[in-house]
């Protein structure tokens, strides 16, 4: 029996966003209840690439080591590649068309190494969510309930009342919460509060087959994660993605195969037909795969016009739905959780006013919209590759082969064709090297205090991330040496729920100001001095000095979510007053 419950935060949905929110709120001392209408964590083989910024979040939450241990080794996700199918009678089947470095080239790209203490990794959602569940449960035992669905919610000035039904028994109980986080993929919460996702639906329709089989004799490039295949006998793009779980690269035990279909093609609902199509496209009629799951899904580009309705906040797919290209959907959802968690905690503990919660939508809605657009553009650019190749599903196999053979020809008359294909493929680095999309976005809201400067010029809006302490940007990465000689990352100095003030080795006045502000306001402010030869932490590589962008007498204030909140180029006449005003502005509170 489930009695009625009163809890500060009710989380509806136990996927990536919901479980992450549970973990982060627990670390902030906020009690939560998380419910999901599903019987368990996800069984869908989707959403696998995890960005550096996402892994920083999990590092601070204590889950990163488990995720890295289960994820793809960096050497097996250093590249992506396009092939002339997988295998077949023609000796050119499976031949490499092009290979491209991807996701920091498995740690070889110096810019990615300089951006973060965390590398990207790859772990399918079906294996990520159990790890998140383990950590969420360890932080708040008994707080995650699968098979419990939201039936109805109402709001008043003091909170949210939710009616929850136990799926198996039909029993109902009431949850009373101060706030509700809707992370249920848009199934219930958005409809209950009158927020409808807007944008384009049914852009593409795809079928995915998750199966076990030995493909090592044909999938021979150990550094390639995603194989984009253009088999001439089909003339359509197909994908193969390894799923591990114990081996990766060509030796992966499990795979996911993707193929697009017309939206009105009723044949897709025939499982046997889908398996037959997969074997035909792969050129492996004698393969006997162990099929785990076949899923049908549509490519959508949707964003909610509002992320907040009173005491209800939308996260993840409830707020924005992406296509899979670029791997932006899950990462955006997880980072939604990071943005809202510390703000709710600050309001609940009385250090911030309700106005701080308005900044969730102000900050995350533009990011969600941009990432939805990028996901869609990435998909469309793959179609441009097909156009450059000239692949045609209505043409004969030999006609398609005649085009592909021009790629490997030295004939002068084929030079323009080769150049066109090469340029189309190179342009796709916007998907596999979108570092500035993943990491370089800046927030613009009342929870960020402008210093009057202009944003730094961007070399490339998509590919090139340039670390900066410009207010609203993620604090730049630097490795530091502590007093005991231990090397730590700057992000490790950020404590749950606390601000971080960074001064130079001569910044004792800032240290004293931070202590006074924290004591007076009750807002946690950790202050540290970072210098090359002196200070609380030594900048042994001068990485922070290169990126701090303030004078030796200045300081940088970092929010609890790792975002630069404010900076001062020099020491003001009254540093305590300046810091107090900045924190009060960020928190929309007079307590700074």
DRENLO-45017 format. One line per 3 residues: for each residue z negated, x, y of C-alpha. Coordinates in nm, 4 decimals, always signed. Example, Ala and Ser with C-alpha at 12.3 -4.5 7.8 and 13.67 -1.06 7.14 Angstrom:
2
-0.7800/+1.2300/-0.4500 ~ -0.7140/+1.3670/-0.1060
***
This chain:
592
+0.0000/+0.0000/+0.0000 ~ +0.0855/+0.1217/+0.3483 ~ -0.1535/+0.0130/+0.6227
-0.0479/-0.0178/+0.9847 ~ -0.0565/+0.3155/+1.1638 ~ -0.0982/+0.4421/+1.5190
+0.0685/+0.7789/+1.5860 ~ +0.1827/+0.9596/+1.9021 ~ +0.5460/+1.0049/+1.7876
+0.7495/+0.8102/+1.5320 ~ +1.0620/+0.9908/+1.4124 ~ +1.3293/+0.7727/+1.2552
+1.5557/+0.9849/+1.0368 ~ +1.4684/+1.2831/+0.8175 ~ +1.7844/+1.4901/+0.8476
+1.8257/+1.8162/+1.0368 ~ +1.7217/+1.6751/+1.3746 ~ +1.4328/+1.4633/+1.2474
+1.2762/+1.7259/+1.0221 ~ +1.3139/+1.9909/+1.2925 ~ +1.1461/+1.7622/+1.5464
+0.8608/+1.7081/+1.3025 ~ +0.8138/+2.0830/+1.2572 ~ +0.8233/+2.1614/+1.6277
+0.5901/+1.8796/+1.7284 ~ +0.3420/+1.9877/+1.4624 ~ +0.3469/+2.3398/+1.6062
+0.2733/+2.1820/+1.9448 ~ -0.0262/+1.9930/+1.8067 ~ +0.1404/+1.6509/+1.8169
+0.0875/+1.4163/+1.5228 ~ +0.4046/+1.2471/+1.3949 ~ +0.5287/+1.0101/+1.1280
+0.8841/+1.0586/+1.0033 ~ +1.0624/+0.7826/+0.8105 ~ +1.4034/+0.7684/+0.6463
+1.5784/+0.4818/+0.4714 ~ +1.7344/+0.7354/+0.2330 ~ +1.5572/+0.8118/-0.0956
+1.5641/+1.1872/-0.0351 ~ +1.7102/+1.4618/+0.1786 ~ +2.0883/+1.4652/+0.2138
+2.3139/+1.4801/-0.0918 ~ +2.6237/+1.5351/+0.1232 ~ +2.7864/+1.8810/+0.1144
+2.8370/+1.9148/+0.4885 ~ +2.7221/+2.0966/+0.8023 ~ +2.6746/+2.4541/+0.6880
+2.7161/+2.7133/+0.9670 ~ +2.3892/+2.7748/+1.1545 ~ +2.4189/+2.9377/+1.4956
+2.2114/+3.2232/+1.6338 ~ +2.0352/+2.9908/+1.8783 ~ +1.9469/+2.7570/+1.5911
+1.8106/+3.0439/+1.3840 ~ +1.5975/+3.1569/+1.6790 ~ +1.4387/+2.8131/+1.6757
+1.3688/+2.8386/+1.3024 ~ +1.2375/+3.1937/+1.3449 ~ +0.9761/+3.0652/+1.5874
+0.8992/+2.7720/+1.3550 ~ +0.8512/+3.0026/+1.0557 ~ +1.1445/+2.8789/+0.8468
+1.4091/+3.1429/+0.9193 ~ +1.3242/+3.3766/+0.6313 ~ +1.3597/+3.0974/+0.3753
+1.6908/+2.9879/+0.5279 ~ +1.8325/+3.3401/+0.5292 ~ +1.7187/+3.3950/+0.1698
+1.9068/+3.0841/+0.0529 ~ +2.2058/+3.1240/+0.2838 ~ +2.5318/+3.3136/+0.2625
+2.4974/+3.6924/+0.2895 ~ +2.6594/+3.8158/+0.6120 ~ +2.9240/+4.0134/+0.4242
+3.0469/+3.6878/+0.2683 ~ +3.0961/+3.5101/+0.6019 ~ +3.2531/+3.7824/+0.8113
+3.5949/+3.6187/+0.8242 ~ +3.8042/+3.3096/+0.7812 ~ +4.1594/+3.3152/+0.6509
+4.4771/+3.1145/+0.5978 ~ +4.6723/+3.1234/+0.2721 ~ +4.9886/+2.9895/+0.1163
+4.7897/+2.7562/-0.1055 ~ +4.5613/+2.8804/-0.3818 ~ +4.7785/+2.9396/-0.6874
+5.1054/+2.8283/-0.8466 ~ +5.4239/+2.9341/-1.0175 ~ +5.5740/+3.1197/-0.7199
+5.4253/+3.4731/-0.6906 ~ +5.3606/+3.4091/-0.3203 ~ +5.1177/+3.1245/-0.3910
+4.7761/+3.2264/-0.2613 ~ +4.9286/+3.4992/-0.0449 ~ +4.7384/+3.5785/+0.2715
+4.8938/+3.4429/+0.5908 ~ +4.6289/+3.5799/+0.8282 ~ +4.2630/+3.6749/+0.8385
+4.0357/+3.6510/+1.1403 ~ +3.6898/+3.7871/+1.2114 ~ +3.4423/+3.5033/+1.2479
+3.0792/+3.4340/+1.3470 ~ +3.0075/+3.7843/+1.4659 ~ +3.2023/+3.9472/+1.1823
+2.9014/+3.9419/+0.9526 ~ +2.6925/+4.1385/+1.1998 ~ +2.9584/+4.3943/+1.2912
+3.0318/+4.2518/+1.6361 ~ +2.8214/+4.4341/+1.8937 ~ +2.8197/+4.1404/+2.1356
+2.6652/+3.9103/+1.8752 ~ +2.4068/+4.1736/+1.7834 ~ +2.3178/+4.2096/+2.1512
+2.2848/+3.8338/+2.1990 ~ +1.9969/+3.7652/+1.9637 ~ +1.7431/+3.8986/+1.7201
+1.8840/+3.6436/+1.4746 ~ +2.2201/+3.6482/+1.3057 ~ +2.4159/+3.3397/+1.2192
+2.4034/+3.2193/+0.8634 ~ +2.5632/+2.9601/+0.6406 ~ +2.3661/+2.7103/+0.4358
+2.4950/+2.3635/+0.3403 ~ +2.2824/+2.0763/+0.4616 ~ +2.1994/+1.9715/+0.1057
+2.0133/+2.3027/+0.0712 ~ +1.8895/+2.3376/+0.4284 ~ +1.7076/+2.0043/+0.4427
+1.4776/+2.0710/+0.1442 ~ +1.3661/+2.3906/+0.3173 ~ +1.3003/+2.2026/+0.6409
+1.1152/+1.9324/+0.4459 ~ +0.8923/+2.1928/+0.2815 ~ +0.7977/+2.3406/+0.6182
+0.7557/+2.0024/+0.7885 ~ +0.5284/+1.8843/+0.5070 ~ +0.3247/+2.2041/+0.5137
+0.2621/+2.1576/+0.8848 ~ +0.1819/+1.7845/+0.8558 ~ +0.1066/+1.6848/+0.4943
+0.1992/+1.3282/+0.4055 ~ +0.3847/+1.2661/+0.7326 ~ +0.7378/+1.2362/+0.5860
+0.8247/+0.9071/+0.4157 ~ +1.1599/+0.8622/+0.2409 ~ +1.2648/+0.5142/+0.1372
+1.1070/+0.3625/+0.4487 ~ +1.3461/+0.1946/+0.6904 ~ +1.3113/+0.0780/+1.0479
+1.3618/-0.2978/+1.0692 ~ +1.2761/-0.3708/+1.4309 ~ +1.1369/-0.2013/+1.7377
+0.9992/-0.3339/+2.0640 ~ +0.8734/-0.1505/+2.3707 ~ +0.6157/-0.2094/+2.6374
+0.4680/+0.0015/+2.9171 ~ +0.2343/+0.1868/+2.6808 ~ +0.4436/+0.2517/+2.3735
+0.6729/+0.1401/+2.0935 ~ +0.5962/-0.1007/+1.8116 ~ +0.8081/-0.0567/+1.4999
+0.8302/-0.2740/+1.1904 ~ +0.8952/-0.0570/+0.8850 ~ +0.9992/-0.1772/+0.5396
+0.9442/+0.0081/+0.2138 ~ +1.2887/-0.0084/+0.0527 ~ +1.1701/-0.0158/-0.3085
+0.8988/-0.2805/-0.2776 ~ +0.9991/-0.4751/+0.0329 ~ +0.6494/-0.4249/+0.1756
+0.6351/-0.4086/+0.5549 ~ +0.3923/-0.2401/+0.7894 ~ +0.3667/-0.1721/+1.1621
+0.3781/+0.1625/+1.3383 ~ +0.2521/+0.1887/+1.6923 ~ +0.3677/+0.5039/+1.8751
+0.3756/+0.6430/+2.2245 ~ +0.7349/+0.7597/+2.1719 ~ +1.0119/+0.7129/+1.9159
+1.2806/+0.9685/+1.8331 ~ +1.5978/+0.8155/+1.6918 ~ +1.7510/+1.0723/+1.4567
+1.8974/+0.8272/+1.2061 ~ +2.2660/+0.9058/+1.2570 ~ +2.3179/+0.6035/+1.4812
+2.2481/+0.3504/+1.2083 ~ +1.9629/+0.1531/+1.3652 ~ +1.7798/+0.2937/+1.6663
+2.0704/+0.3041/+1.9109 ~ +2.1633/-0.0546/+1.8292 ~ +1.8020/-0.1678/+1.8699
+1.7860/-0.0291/+2.2240 ~ +2.1389/-0.1304/+2.3236 ~ +2.3013/+0.2145/+2.3375
+2.6448/+0.2327/+2.1757 ~ +2.8314/+0.5543/+2.1054 ~ +3.1548/+0.5788/+2.3019
+3.4747/+0.7747/+2.2452 ~ +3.7433/+0.8082/+1.9810 ~ +3.7032/+0.6821/+1.6259
+3.9106/+0.7425/+1.3128 ~ +4.0973/+1.0421/+1.4552 ~ +4.1441/+1.1759/+1.1034
+4.0349/+1.0483/+0.7640 ~ +3.9234/+1.2977/+0.5031 ~ +3.8067/+1.3118/+0.1454
+3.5674/+1.5837/+0.0324 ~ +3.5088/+1.6792/-0.3299 ~ +3.1948/+1.8760/-0.4155
+3.2404/+2.0425/-0.7529 ~ +3.1453/+2.3341/-0.9737 ~ +3.4154/+2.5602/-1.1159
+3.5056/+2.9261/-1.1489 ~ +3.7693/+3.0000/-0.8816 ~ +3.7093/+3.3753/-0.8704
+4.0498/+3.4635/-1.0203 ~ +4.2247/+3.3051/-0.7201 ~ +3.9676/+3.3278/-0.4392
+3.9678/+3.7047/-0.4121 ~ +3.8519/+3.7896/-0.0570 ~ +3.4730/+3.8368/-0.0611
+3.4432/+3.8435/+0.3196 ~ +3.6113/+3.5036/+0.3715 ~ +3.3943/+3.1956/+0.4098
+3.6442/+2.9164/+0.4785 ~ +3.9884/+2.9216/+0.3150 ~ +4.2509/+2.7242/+0.5112
+4.5400/+2.6602/+0.2744 ~ +4.8955/+2.5474/+0.3426 ~ +5.0447/+2.4938/-0.0076
+5.4239/+2.4569/+0.0256 ~ +5.4476/+2.1968/-0.2510 ~ +5.2206/+1.9696/-0.0415
+5.2957/+2.0688/+0.3176 ~ +4.9460/+1.9651/+0.4298 ~ +4.6359/+2.1606/+0.5292
+4.3599/+2.1779/+0.2676 ~ +4.0266/+2.3614/+0.2753 ~ +3.7978/+2.5348/+0.0302
+3.4395/+2.6205/+0.1277 ~ +3.1950/+2.7980/-0.1079 ~ +2.8572/+2.6302/-0.1565
+2.6604/+2.8917/-0.3526 ~ +2.3852/+2.8358/-0.4434 ~ +2.3118/+3.1681/-0.6142
+2.6387/+3.3541/-0.5660 ~ +2.8747/+3.3517/-0.2712 ~ +3.2261/+3.4666/-0.1951
+3.4734/+3.4432/-0.4836 ~ +3.1882/+3.4090/-0.7351 ~ +3.0403/+3.0959/-0.5773
+2.9389/+2.8477/-0.8469 ~ +3.0069/+2.5437/-0.6287 ~ +3.2786/+2.4543/-0.3798
+3.3830/+2.1782/-0.1446 ~ +3.7486/+2.0824/-0.1163 ~ +3.8765/+1.8868/+0.1880
+4.2054/+1.7014/+0.2327 ~ +4.3160/+1.4558/+0.5008 ~ +4.4669/+1.1129/+0.4349
+4.6121/+0.8274/+0.6348 ~ +4.3359/+0.5957/+0.7520 ~ +4.4838/+0.2948/+0.5707
+4.5479/+0.4768/+0.2415 ~ +4.3545/+0.2647/-0.0121 ~ +4.4161/+0.5235/-0.2811
+4.1318/+0.7331/-0.1448 ~ +3.8796/+0.4971/-0.3019 ~ +3.9987/+0.5942/-0.6500
+3.7859/+0.8900/-0.7624 ~ +4.0216/+0.9912/-1.0418 ~ +4.3124/+0.9934/-0.7996
+4.1184/+1.2181/-0.5608 ~ +4.0385/+1.4661/-0.8369 ~ +4.4027/+1.4643/-0.9442
+4.5105/+1.5264/-0.5844 ~ +4.2685/+1.8177/-0.5563 ~ +4.3964/+1.9830/-0.8743
+4.7567/+1.9278/-0.7655 ~ +4.6958/+2.0786/-0.4199 ~ +4.5062/+2.3747/-0.5642
+4.7759/+2.4302/-0.8225 ~ +4.5207/+2.4250/-1.1062 ~ +4.6169/+2.1346/-1.3362
+4.4164/+2.2799/-1.6272 ~ +4.0965/+2.3308/-1.4295 ~ +3.8094/+2.1170/-1.5554
+3.5739/+2.0934/-1.2584 ~ +3.2282/+1.9442/-1.2773 ~ +3.2502/+1.6980/-0.9887
+2.9166/+1.6292/-0.8190 ~ +3.0190/+1.3962/-0.5375 ~ +3.3269/+1.2576/-0.3661
+3.2828/+1.1450/-0.0053 ~ +3.5156/+0.9723/+0.2386 ~ +3.4608/+1.0183/+0.6090
+3.6396/+0.9772/+0.9378 ~ +3.6673/+1.2358/+1.2133 ~ +3.5079/+1.0877/+1.5244
+3.4441/+1.2096/+1.8782 ~ +3.1614/+0.9952/+2.0140 ~ +2.8889/+1.0436/+2.2742
+2.6157/+0.8049/+2.3856 ~ +2.6244/+0.7296/+2.7587 ~ +2.2444/+0.7461/+2.7592
+2.0057/+0.9513/+2.5490 ~ +1.6932/+0.7685/+2.6646 ~ +1.5907/+0.4032/+2.6691
+1.2332/+0.3737/+2.7900 ~ +1.0158/+0.5434/+2.5304 ~ +1.3006/+0.5884/+2.2833
+1.5133/+0.9045/+2.2677 ~ +1.8341/+0.9587/+2.0701 ~ +1.8936/+1.2872/+1.8871
+2.1714/+1.4279/+1.6716 ~ +2.4364/+1.1918/+1.5389 ~ +2.2570/+0.9046/+1.7078
+2.3552/+1.0633/+2.0395 ~ +2.6800/+1.2456/+1.9570 ~ +2.9151/+1.2488/+1.6583
+3.1431/+1.5449/+1.6004 ~ +3.4132/+1.6422/+1.3609 ~ +3.3163/+1.9372/+1.1398
+3.5467/+2.1931/+1.3039 ~ +3.3419/+2.4564/+1.4818 ~ +3.0209/+2.3610/+1.3029
+2.8743/+2.2171/+1.6225 ~ +2.7287/+1.8857/+1.5052 ~ +2.4178/+1.9936/+1.3147
+2.3433/+2.2794/+1.5535 ~ +2.3613/+2.0471/+1.8533 ~ +2.1284/+1.8038/+1.6761
+1.8730/+2.0718/+1.5951 ~ +1.8756/+2.1979/+1.9528 ~ +1.8249/+1.8392/+2.0767
+1.4957/+1.8455/+1.8880 ~ +1.3936/+2.1700/+2.0514 ~ +1.4615/+2.0295/+2.3980
+1.2652/+1.7063/+2.3598 ~ +0.9706/+1.8340/+2.1541 ~ +0.7986/+2.0522/+2.4140
+0.8573/+1.7922/+2.6835 ~ +0.6925/+1.5120/+2.4869 ~ +0.4028/+1.7441/+2.4051
+0.3613/+1.8328/+2.7735 ~ +0.3517/+1.4661/+2.8732 ~ +0.1113/+1.3739/+2.5937
-0.1325/+1.6529/+2.6866 ~ -0.1230/+1.5500/+3.0512 ~ +0.0362/+1.8628/+3.1965
+0.3643/+1.6888/+3.2831 ~ +0.4664/+1.3519/+3.4204 ~ +0.7018/+1.1058/+3.2564
+0.9807/+1.2285/+3.4842 ~ +1.0049/+1.5433/+3.2712 ~ +1.1344/+1.3256/+2.9866
+1.4311/+1.2198/+3.2000 ~ +1.5508/+1.5794/+3.1897 ~ +1.6190/+1.5492/+2.8161
+1.9237/+1.3336/+2.8832 ~ +2.0191/+1.5326/+3.1925 ~ +2.0237/+1.8549/+2.9915
+2.1440/+1.7502/+2.6475 ~ +2.4043/+1.4842/+2.7272 ~ +2.6463/+1.7338/+2.8917
+2.5968/+1.9754/+2.6013 ~ +2.6608/+1.7010/+2.3453 ~ +2.9730/+1.5838/+2.5290
+3.1102/+1.9350/+2.5600 ~ +3.0492/+2.0128/+2.1946 ~ +3.2141/+1.6882/+2.0811
+3.5166/+1.7821/+2.2896 ~ +3.5246/+2.1331/+2.1424 ~ +3.5016/+1.9992/+1.7857
+3.7998/+1.7746/+1.8522 ~ +4.0021/+2.0496/+2.0190 ~ +3.9356/+2.2801/+1.7242
+4.0780/+2.0191/+1.4864 ~ +4.3847/+1.9586/+1.7003 ~ +4.4561/+2.3309/+1.7224
+4.4750/+2.3434/+1.3420 ~ +4.7545/+2.0910/+1.3683 ~ +4.9278/+2.3268/+1.6102
+4.9085/+2.5979/+1.3463 ~ +5.0831/+2.3614/+1.1057 ~ +5.3474/+2.2931/+1.3674
+5.4013/+2.6658/+1.4237 ~ +5.4347/+2.7193/+1.0490 ~ +5.6704/+2.4227/+1.0278
+5.4967/+2.2789/+0.7221 ~ +5.6243/+1.9294/+0.6448 ~ +5.4774/+1.7010/+0.3754
+5.8105/+1.5147/+0.3555 ~ +6.0126/+1.8332/+0.2990 ~ +6.0829/+1.9913/-0.0373
+5.8659/+2.2690/-0.1730 ~ +6.1526/+2.5153/-0.1411 ~ +6.2141/+2.4157/+0.2222
+5.8506/+2.4856/+0.3061 ~ +5.8646/+2.8140/+0.1148 ~ +6.1733/+2.9153/+0.3083
+5.9714/+2.8910/+0.6272 ~ +5.6647/+3.0730/+0.4967 ~ +5.8723/+3.3610/+0.3610
+5.9818/+3.4311/+0.7179 ~ +5.6239/+3.5436/+0.7888 ~ +5.6659/+3.8360/+0.5506
+6.0222/+3.9145/+0.6522 ~ +6.1310/+4.2108/+0.8624 ~ +6.4499/+4.0354/+0.9704
+6.4992/+4.0355/+1.3499 ~ +6.5904/+3.6672/+1.3448 ~ +6.2428/+3.5879/+1.2091
+6.0548/+3.7736/+1.4835 ~ +6.0083/+3.4712/+1.7095 ~ +5.8807/+3.2632/+1.4191
+5.6287/+3.5290/+1.3197 ~ +5.5143/+3.5684/+1.6785 ~ +5.4673/+3.1946/+1.7220
+5.2560/+3.1671/+1.4082 ~ +5.0504/+3.4731/+1.4994 ~ +4.9771/+3.3352/+1.8460
+4.8758/+2.9944/+1.7087 ~ +4.6409/+3.1589/+1.4611 ~ +4.4926/+3.3956/+1.7190
+4.4253/+3.1025/+1.9507 ~ +4.2023/+2.9547/+1.6803 ~ +3.9427/+3.2183/+1.7613
+3.8210/+2.9435/+1.9945 ~ +3.6692/+2.7907/+1.6812 ~ +3.5461/+3.0976/+1.4989
+3.4353/+3.3028/+1.7976 ~ +3.3086/+3.0307/+2.0327 ~ +3.0050/+3.2337/+2.1262
+2.9702/+3.0959/+2.4773 ~ +2.9910/+2.7365/+2.3520 ~ +2.7229/+2.8032/+2.0945
+2.4926/+3.0129/+2.3057 ~ +2.5938/+3.0244/+2.6691 ~ +2.5352/+2.6739/+2.7970
+2.3073/+2.6345/+3.0985 ~ +2.0857/+2.3393/+3.1833 ~ +2.0939/+2.1765/+3.5259
+1.8028/+1.9391/+3.5833 ~ +1.4733/+1.9017/+3.7653 ~ +1.3147/+2.1029/+3.4829
+1.5008/+2.4075/+3.6170 ~ +1.4266/+2.5559/+3.9606 ~ +1.7269/+2.6975/+4.1417
+1.6952/+3.0271/+4.3236 ~ +1.9928/+2.9488/+4.5420 ~ +2.2273/+3.1882/+4.3668
+2.5643/+3.0970/+4.2203 ~ +2.6137/+3.0942/+3.8436 ~ +2.7617/+3.4228/+3.7222
+3.1372/+3.4171/+3.6734 ~ +3.2426/+3.3605/+3.3143 ~ +3.5078/+3.5847/+3.1619
+3.5966/+3.3219/+2.9007 ~ +3.4357/+2.9767/+2.8874 ~ +3.4565/+2.9584/+2.5087
+3.4524/+3.3024/+2.3521 ~ +3.2493/+3.5370/+2.5707 ~ +2.8736/+3.4890/+2.6045
+2.7198/+3.6949/+2.8843 ~ +2.3372/+3.6980/+2.8844 ~ +2.1769/+3.6102/+3.2157
+1.8444/+3.5077/+3.3654 ~ +2.0202/+3.2507/+3.5832 ~ +1.7878/+2.9474/+3.5852
+1.8837/+2.7090/+3.3064 ~ +2.0215/+2.9814/+3.0769 ~ +1.8567/+3.0989/+2.7539
+1.6417/+3.4024/+2.8241 ~ +1.8365/+3.7170/+2.7271 ~ +1.7484/+3.8972/+2.4081
+1.5817/+4.2355/+2.4037 ~ +1.3930/+4.4315/+2.1413 ~ +1.0616/+4.5652/+2.2733
+0.7922/+4.8038/+2.1525 ~ +0.4337/+4.6828/+2.1564 ~ +0.1235/+4.8897/+2.2292
+0.0794/+4.9504/+1.8554 ~ +0.4367/+5.0752/+1.8168 ~ +0.5629/+4.7561/+1.6514
+0.9135/+4.6512/+1.7534 ~ +0.9415/+4.2805/+1.8343 ~ +1.1998/+4.0537/+1.9932
+1.1384/+3.9162/+2.3412 ~ +1.1708/+3.5613/+2.2063 ~ +0.8685/+3.6299/+1.9845
+0.6546/+3.6475/+2.2995 ~ +0.7076/+3.2757/+2.3627 ~ +0.4145/+3.0736/+2.2313
+0.4432/+2.7047/+2.1336 ~ +0.4027/+2.4875/+2.4413 ~ +0.3391/+2.7791/+2.6786
+0.5435/+2.9261/+2.9593 ~ +0.6204/+3.2987/+2.9566 ~ +0.6172/+3.4973/+3.2811
+0.7894/+3.8362/+3.2603 ~ +0.7182/+4.0989/+3.5246 ~ +0.7933/+4.4706/+3.5416
+0.5492/+4.7482/+3.4587 ~ +0.4263/+4.7338/+3.8208 ~ +0.3844/+4.3545/+3.8180
+0.0066/+4.3275/+3.7947 ~ +0.0057/+4.0824/+4.0863 ~ +0.2190/+3.8454/+3.8784
-0.0214/+3.8791/+3.5843 ~ -0.3120/+3.7826/+3.8037 ~ -0.1181/+3.4951/+3.9592
-0.0283/+3.3564/+3.6165 ~ -0.3902/+3.3675/+3.5016 ~ -0.5017/+3.1837/+3.8139
-0.2326/+2.9180/+3.7849 ~ -0.3065/+2.8609/+3.4170 ~ -0.6807/+2.8299/+3.4771
-0.6374/+2.5921/+3.7699 ~ -0.3702/+2.3664/+3.6186 ~ -0.4480/+2.3829/+3.2477
-0.0827/+2.4723/+3.1821 ~ -0.0461/+2.7593/+2.9369 ~ +0.1219/+3.0614/+3.0977
+0.1473/+3.3881/+2.9098 ~ +0.2265/+3.6773/+3.1446 ~ +0.3522/+4.0184/+3.0296
+0.4696/+4.3375/+3.1952 ~ +0.7811/+4.4937/+3.0473 ~ +0.8889/+4.8430/+3.1491
+1.0529/+5.1476/+2.9997 ~ +0.7563/+5.3857/+3.0141 ~ +0.4647/+5.1532/+3.0856
+0.3579/+4.7929/+3.0683 ~ +0.2372/+4.5617/+2.7946 ~ +0.5669/+4.6095/+2.6105
+0.8103/+4.8976/+2.6399 ~ +1.1776/+4.8267/+2.6982 ~ +1.2767/+5.1189/+2.4781
+1.6511/+5.0412/+2.4832 ~ +1.6519/+4.9268/+2.8481 ~ +1.8039/+4.6015/+2.7267
+1.5752/+4.3837/+2.9392 ~ +1.6274/+4.6043/+3.2461 ~ +2.0036/+4.5553/+3.2141
+1.9742/+4.1777/+3.1932 ~ +1.6733/+4.0700/+3.3953 ~ +1.8733/+4.0416/+3.7225
+1.5633/+4.0557/+3.9430 ~ +1.4099/+4.3452/+4.1329 ~ +1.1241/+4.5612/+4.0106
+0.8794/+4.3459/+4.2062 ~ +1.0299/+4.0199/+4.0792 ~ +0.9571/+3.8012/+3.7778
+1.1271/+3.5604/+3.5370 ~ +0.9610/+3.2386/+3.4184 ~ +1.0662/+3.1102/+3.0755
+1.0074/+2.7543/+2.9496 ~ +0.8497/+2.6846/+2.6105 ~ +1.1997/+2.6283/+2.4668
+1.3209/+2.9753/+2.5669 ~ +1.5173/+2.8608/+2.8736 ~ +1.4794/+3.0396/+3.2069
+1.2951/+2.7965/+3.4339 ~ +1.2725/+3.0022/+3.7544 ~ +1.3001/+3.3557/+3.8802
+1.1951/+3.5502/+4.1862 ~ +1.3819/+3.8613/+4.2934 ~ +1.0794/+4.0068/+4.4682
+0.7041/+3.9565/+4.5025 ~ +0.6395/+3.6732/+4.7480 ~ +0.3537/+3.6820/+4.9971
+0.1572/+3.4429/+4.7772 ~ +0.2775/+3.4820/+4.4159 ~ +0.0200/+3.2347/+4.2884
+0.1470/+2.9620/+4.5193 ~ +0.5106/+3.0397/+4.4346 ~ +0.4469/+3.0319/+4.0609
+0.2343/+2.7183/+4.0873 ~ +0.5089/+2.5383/+4.2798 ~ +0.7730/+2.6439/+4.0287
+0.5766/+2.5190/+3.7276 ~ +0.4872/+2.1946/+3.9039 ~ +0.8549/+2.1400/+3.9790
+0.9582/+2.2047/+3.6193 ~ +0.6946/+1.9668/+3.4843 ~ +0.7479/+1.7068/+3.7575
+0.3734/+1.7301/+3.7990 ~ +0.1294/+1.8134/+4.0825 ~ -0.0757/+2.0239/+3.8402
+0.1099/+2.3521/+3.8775
***
